[in-house]
Amino acid sequence: MKSLSSSELRKNSTKKLTERILDLKREMMSLRFQKSSGQLSSLRSLNVIRREIARTKTILTELTLRKIGD
C-alpha cells in the first residue's frame, strides 16, 4: 500500500480513512504471519505499517473532533 502524506490523508473522508485503517491492519497481519514463519526479511516494513496506522488514526480523530466542534 502506498504511503500517503498527512496533507493527502486529510483530503479523504472519514469513511475512506476507516477503510484505509482496515486495509493497513490486514497488511500488518500478513506481515506478522510472514515474520512468524521466517519469511519476512526486514522488520522495517512492520514499523512502517504501524506508523501509517497511527498517522491515519490521528487524522481520523482530528476530523471527527472538527465535525463535533462545528
N, C-alpha and C positions, 0 to 999 in steps of 0.2 A: 504494500500500500504506500502511495506517495505521501511524503511528509509535507504538511501544509504549514505555512507561517501563521502566526496568531491573527494577523490582519485578514488573511484569507479565510480563516475559520470564523471570524466574527461576521462575515458576509453571509454565512449559512443560517438556515432556520434551525430552531431547536429540534425539530424532527430529524433533520439531516445530521445534526451533531450527535443525537442519540443513536442513530443508525451507525455513525462512524465509530462511536464508542463500542458498540456491539461487535462490529467488524474487527476492530483492533483487539478486543478481548478474545475473539475466535482465533485470530492470528497468534496471540500470545499463548493460548492453549496449545496450538500446533507446535510452536517453538519449544514449549515445555516438554511435550512428548518427545520431540527430537532430542532435547537435552538428556532426558532420562534414558533414551535408548542409545545415546552416544553418537548420534548422527549430527548434532549441532557443532559446527566448528568454531563459531565465535559467539561468546556470551554478550557481545556488544549489541546484537540485534534485540535481545531481551530488554536491555536497558533503554534502547531507543523506543521500543513499543511502549514500555512502561511510562516513559516521559510523554509520549504522544497522548496516551490515555489521560494522564494528569493534566496536560495542557488543554485538551478538549473538554474535560470535566470543569476546569476552571472557567473557561469561556462560556460554557453552558450555564454555570451558576451566575456569572455576570449578566448574561442575557435575561435569565429568569428574574434576578433581582431588579434589573432595569424595568422589566414589564410590571413588576409589582409596584415599583415606585412611581410609575406614570399615572 
